[in-house]
Amino acid sequence: MSANSNVNDLAKQCNEFKPQYVHVNENQDQLKNELDYSPEIYFGNPGLLDIVTNVQCDLLIMGISGCAGIEPTMVAAKAAKRIALANKESVVSAGPLLKSIVESSNCRIIPIDSEHNAIYQCLTTLPMNPQDAFSTTKTLCGIASDVMKGVKTLYITSSGGPFANKSVEEMKNITLDDALKHPVWSMGSKITIDSSTMMNKGLEVIEAHYLFGIPYDQIKVLIHKQCLIHSMVEFADCSILAQMYLPDMKLPIAYAINWPNRANSNLPSLDVVNTPITFEHPNFEKFPCLALAYEVGKKGGIYPAILNAANEQANALFRSRRIGYHDIYRLTRAAVDHYQDENKVETLEQVLQVDKWARDHVLEISK
């Protein structure tokens, strides 16, 4: 079990579940004092890399947020761990690098994010043994390339965020309080703002491209305000499989933990009789961040890392009330357009350097 600095909650969970190995980035002495048993404690980033490499486990849940999760994910992949992945930066910012590592190891990646988990469920719930869907020629998350050849379209759904029903004209004077009112999901402030701009969906499109090895023209976003269908897969014969459940992260997390089996749960069943389902196409004029993500994804290489970092910095500036809502797109666009160096992803250091450059550039031009 691992945490960054929240020692109190980490200690409570450790005392309840008694993991043999524990990692914390800060306050190691406080953690020792709050534990009622004596596990093996790892400390700091070296300790984190040690624990993901050398500790034997059935499944590693990579839930670290931000660029801090990239290196541990890479190290775990090199160590051929089975990874339930919730860190989007490992895929969006360093997708080509992660893929090259996965191709040379026996690592298996199972996405936790609800949309990609839904696609994964659809692709591994085919009329064959799921184990047969894996071969030496495979996508980042292990689906055989031959299986993906039979896929026509991936549909990623979105609630549309708090502004789904607003016109372009009504979007001109958005405040921070407006953007933080998500109609369905209860999330942190950063992802809630990303949902309002639909940048979160754009990043998910890039993530889907790398995870499933499918061209961007075959990845579509749909507004689905009920948030019951989390993604759909259309196959070559035009049949469509959809993964459907209430907007609750417990299900994709449980699926990732139990894969390839499905465990009984105490979750409530979905009322399919009294459940309306509607879809709409997104308005790219109203949500330019979504259009930008498609553009950047098609450029490939290092550009998704620039997009992710620039957006994250602009998002933070908006949340601190230092810029306006529409400046999020303006500043992110400016960083993408300003980058002039090589468009390659060859090392982790390169990804981290470009990430820092994009954040610094946004800060500089926001003054």
C-alpha positions in Angstrom: 0.0 0.0 0.0 1.3 3.4 -1.0 0.6 7.1 -0.4 2.2 10.4 -1.0 1.8 12.4 2.2 -1.6 11.5 3.7 -0.1 9.5 6.6 -3.3 9.6 8.7 -5.5 7.8 6.2 -2.6 5.5 5.1 -2.1 4.4 8.7 -5.8 3.7 9.2 -6.0 1.5 6.1 -2.7 -0.3 6.9 -3.9 -1.0 10.5 -7.1 -2.4 9.1 -5.7 -4.5 6.2 -2.2 -5.2 7.5 -0.2 -5.0 4.2 3.3 -6.5 4.4 4.8 -3.6 2.4 4.0 0.1 2.8 5.4 3.1 1.0 5.1 6.8 1.8 6.8 9.8 0.2 6.7 12.1 3.3 6.4 11.8 7.0 7.9 8.4 7.4 8.5 8.7 11.2 4.9 9.8 11.7 3.7 6.7 9.8 5.8 4.4 12.0 4.3 6.0 15.1 0.7 5.5 13.9 1.0 1.9 12.8 0.0 -0.8 15.3 2.2 -3.5 13.6 5.6 -3.6 11.8 5.5 -3.8 8.0 8.4 -3.2 5.7 8.3 0.5 5.0 9.7 2.1 1.8 10.3 5.8 1.6 10.5 8.5 -1.1 10.7 8.0 -4.9 13.5 5.4 -4.7 11.4 3.4 -2.3 8.4 3.6 -4.6 10.5 2.3 -7.6 11.9 -0.5 -5.4 8.5 -1.6 -4.2 6.9 -1.7 -7.7 9.9 -3.6 -9.1 10.8 -6.1 -6.4 7.7 -6.9 -4.4 5.7 -9.8 -5.7 2.0 -9.1 -6.3 -0.9 -10.4 -8.3 -1.9 -6.9 -9.4 -0.4 -3.4 -9.1 -3.0 -0.6 -9.1 -1.3 2.5 -10.4 -3.4 5.3 -9.0 -0.7 8.0 -8.8 -1.9 11.2 -10.4 0.1 13.5 -12.7 3.5 13.0 -14.2 4.7 11.6 -10.9 3.1 8.3 -12.0 4.9 8.0 -15.3 8.3 6.6 -14.0 6.7 4.1 -11.6 4.5 2.8 -14.4 7.4 2.4 -16.7 9.4 0.6 -14.0 6.5 -1.7 -13.2 6.0 -2.5 -16.9 9.7 -3.4 -17.3 9.3 -5.7 -14.3 6.4 -7.5 -16.2 3.8 -6.6 -13.6 0.1 -6.9 -14.2 -1.0 -3.2 -13.9 -4.5 -1.8 -13.3 -3.7 1.7 -14.7 -5.4 4.9 -13.6 -2.6 7.2 -14.4 -3.4 8.9 -17.7 -0.1 10.7 -18.1 1.7 7.4 -18.6 -0.3 6.9 -21.7 -1.1 10.4 -23.0 2.3 11.9 -22.4 4.5 8.9 -22.8 2.4 6.4 -24.8 5.1 5.5 -27.4 7.6 5.0 -24.7 5.3 2.8 -22.6 4.3 0.8 -25.6 7.9 -0.1 -26.5 8.4 -1.3 -22.9 5.3 -3.4 -22.9 6.2 -4.9 -26.2 9.4 -6.3 -24.8 8.0 -7.6 -21.5 5.1 -9.8 -20.3 3.4 -6.8 -18.7 -0.4 -6.6 -19.0 -2.2 -3.3 -18.6 -5.9 -3.2 -17.6 -7.3 0.3 -17.8 -9.3 1.5 -14.8 -10.7 4.7 -16.3 -14.4 4.0 -16.8 -14.5 4.7 -20.6 -11.4 2.7 -21.4 -12.4 0.0 -19.0 -15.7 -0.2 -20.8 -14.0 -0.6 -24.2 -11.7 -3.2 -22.7 -14.7 -5.2 -21.4 -16.3 -5.1 -24.8 -13.2 -6.2 -26.6 -12.5 -9.1 -24.2 -16.1 -10.2 -24.1 -16.0 -11.6 -27.6 -17.2 -15.1 -28.7 -13.8 -16.6 -27.9 -11.7 -17.4 -24.8 -10.4 -14.0 -23.6 -6.9 -15.5 -23.3 -7.0 -16.1 -27.1 -7.3 -12.3 -27.6 -3.6 -11.9 -26.6 -0.7 -12.5 -28.9 2.9 -11.2 -29.4 1.4 -8.6 -31.8 -0.7 -6.6 -29.5 -1.9 -3.2 -28.5 -0.6 -1.3 -25.4 -3.3 -3.0 -23.2 -2.6 -6.4 -24.7 -5.5 -6.9 -27.2 -4.3 -8.8 -30.2 -3.9 -6.6 -33.3 -6.0 -9.1 -35.3 -8.9 -8.5 -32.9 -8.6 -4.7 -33.4 -8.7 -5.2 -37.2 -12.3 -6.2 -36.7 -13.2 -2.9 -34.9 -14.8 -0.2 -37.0 -15.4 2.5 -34.3 -14.8 3.2 -30.7 -17.4 5.4 -29.1 -16.4 7.3 -25.9 -19.3 8.8 -24.1 -19.4 12.1 -22.2 -21.9 13.7 -19.9 -21.2 17.0 -21.7 -20.3 18.5 -18.4 -22.1 21.5 -16.7 -22.4 23.3 -20.1 -24.0 20.6 -22.2 -27.2 22.6 -22.6 -25.6 26.0 -23.0 -25.3 27.8 -26.4 -22.0 29.2 -27.7 -23.3 32.7 -26.8 -24.1 31.6 -23.2 -20.6 30.2 -22.9 -19.0 33.7 -23.1 -19.1 34.6 -19.4 -18.3 31.3 -17.5 -17.2 31.7 -13.9 -15.2 29.3 -11.8 -18.3 28.5 -9.7 -20.2 27.7 -12.9 -17.5 25.3 -14.2 -17.3 23.4 -10.9 -20.9 22.3 -11.0 -20.8 18.9 -12.6 -24.2 17.4 -13.2 -23.4 13.7 -12.5 -19.9 12.8 -11.3 -18.4 13.9 -8.0 -14.8 14.6 -8.8 -11.9 16.8 -7.8 -11.8 20.4 -9.0 -9.1 19.8 -11.7 -11.0 17.0 -13.5 -14.3 18.9 -13.1 -12.9 21.8 -14.9 -11.5 19.5 -17.6 -14.9 18.0 -17.9 -16.5 21.4 -18.4 -14.0 22.2 -21.3 -14.3 18.6 -22.6 -10.5 18.4 -22.5 -10.9 15.4 -20.3 -12.6 13.7 -23.2 -9.9 14.8 -25.6 -7.3 13.3 -23.4 -9.3 10.1 -23.2 -9.4 10.0 -27.0 -5.6 10.2 -27.1 -5.4 7.5 -24.4 -7.8 5.2 -26.3 -5.6 5.6 -29.4 -2.5 4.4 -27.6 -4.3 1.7 -25.5 -6.1 0.1 -28.3 -3.9 1.0 -31.3 -6.7 2.5 -33.4 -6.6 5.6 -35.7 -8.2 8.8 -34.4 -10.7 8.9 -37.2 -12.2 5.7 -35.7 -12.6 7.2 -32.2 -15.8 9.2 -31.7 -17.0 11.1 -28.8 -20.8 11.2 -28.0 -22.7 13.3 -25.5 -24.7 10.9 -23.3 -26.2 12.9 -20.5 -27.5 10.0 -18.5 -23.9 8.6 -18.1 -25.1 5.0 -18.2 -23.3 3.7 -21.3 -19.6 4.3 -20.6 -18.3 3.3 -24.1 -19.3 1.3 -27.1 -17.4 -0.7 -29.7 -18.7 -1.0 -33.3 -17.3 -4.0 -35.2 -16.7 -4.5 -38.9 -20.1 -6.1 -39.3 -21.7 -2.9 -37.8 -22.8 -4.7 -34.6 -22.2 -2.7 -31.5 -21.3 -3.8 -28.0 -21.9 -1.4 -25.1 -20.9 -1.5 -21.5 -23.7 -0.1 -19.3 -24.0 0.7 -15.6 -24.7 3.5 -13.2 -22.0 6.3 -13.0 -20.0 4.5 -10.2 -16.3 3.9 -10.3 -16.6 0.8 -8.1 -17.5 -1.3 -11.1 -14.5 -0.6 -13.3 -12.2 -0.9 -10.3 -13.7 -4.2 -9.4 -13.4 -5.5 -12.9 -9.7 -4.5 -13.2 -9.0 -6.3 -9.9 -10.8 -9.5 -10.7 -10.0 -9.7 -14.5 -10.4 -12.1 -16.3 -13.2 -13.2 -13.9 -16.2 -11.2 -12.6 -16.8 -11.2 -8.9 -20.2 -11.0 -7.2 -20.8 -7.5 -5.9 -23.3 -5.8 -3.7 -23.8 -3.0 -6.1 -27.4 -2.1 -7.1 -28.7 -3.4 -10.4 -29.5 -0.9 -13.2 -33.2 -0.3 -13.9 -33.1 -0.9 -17.6 -36.9 -0.5 -18.0 -37.1 3.0 -16.7 -33.8 4.2 -18.0 -33.9 6.6 -21.0 -30.8 6.7 -23.3 -29.9 9.5 -25.6 -26.8 10.5 -27.6 -25.7 13.8 -29.3 -22.7 14.8 -31.3 -20.4 17.3 -29.5 -20.2 20.9 -30.7 -16.5 21.5 -31.5 -17.1 25.2 -31.7 -18.4 25.3 -28.1 -15.7 22.9 -26.9 -12.5 23.9 -28.8 -10.3 21.9 -26.3 -11.8 18.7 -27.7 -11.0 19.7 -31.3 -7.4 20.6 -30.1 -6.9 17.2 -28.5 -7.8 15.5 -31.8 -5.4 17.8 -33.7 -2.6 17.1 -31.2 -3.3 13.4 -31.1 -2.9 13.2 -34.9 0.4 15.1 -34.7 1.5 12.4 -32.2 5.0 12.2 -30.8 5.7 14.6 -28.0 2.7 16.9 -28.7 0.3 15.0 -26.4 2.7 15.6 -23.5 2.7 19.4 -24.3 -1.1 19.4 -24.5 -1.5 17.6 -21.2 1.0 19.8 -19.3 -0.1 23.1 -20.8 -3.8 22.3 -20.0 -3.0 21.2 -16.5 -1.1 24.5 -15.8 -3.9 26.6 -17.4 -6.5 24.7 -15.5 -4.6 25.5 -12.2 -4.4 29.2 -13.1 -8.2 29.3 -13.7 -8.9 27.6 -10.4 -6.8 30.2 -8.7 -8.8 32.9 -10.5 -5.7 34.2 -12.3 -7.1 33.7 -15.8 -10.5 33.5 -17.4 -12.3 30.4 -18.5 -11.6 30.7 -22.2 -8.0 31.4 -21.4 -7.6 27.7 -20.7 -8.0 26.9 -24.4 -6.0 30.0 -25.5 -3.0 29.3 -23.4 -3.0 25.5 -24.1 -3.3 26.2 -27.9 -0.4 28.7 -27.7 1.9 26.2 -26.0 1.1 23.6 -28.7 1.7 26.1 -31.5 4.9 27.5 -30.0 6.8 24.3 -29.6 9.5 24.0 -32.3 11.8 21.1 -31.2 11.9 17.5 -32.3 8.6 15.6 -32.3 9.9 12.4 -30.7 9.3 10.4 -27.5 12.5 8.5 -26.8 13.3 8.8 -23.1 11.4 9.6 -19.9 13.7 12.5 -19.3 12.6 14.0 -22.6 8.9 13.7 -21.6 9.6 15.3 -18.2 11.6 18.2 -19.8 8.9 19.0 -22.3 6.3 18.8 -19.6 8.2 21.4 -17.6 8.7 23.6 -20.7 4.9 23.6 -21.4 4.0 24.5 -17.9 6.6 27.3 -17.8 5.5 28.6 -21.1 1.9 28.8 -20.0 2.9 30.6 -16.8 5.0 33.1 -18.8 2.4 34.1 -21.4 -0.4 34.3 -18.8 1.3 37.2 -17.0 
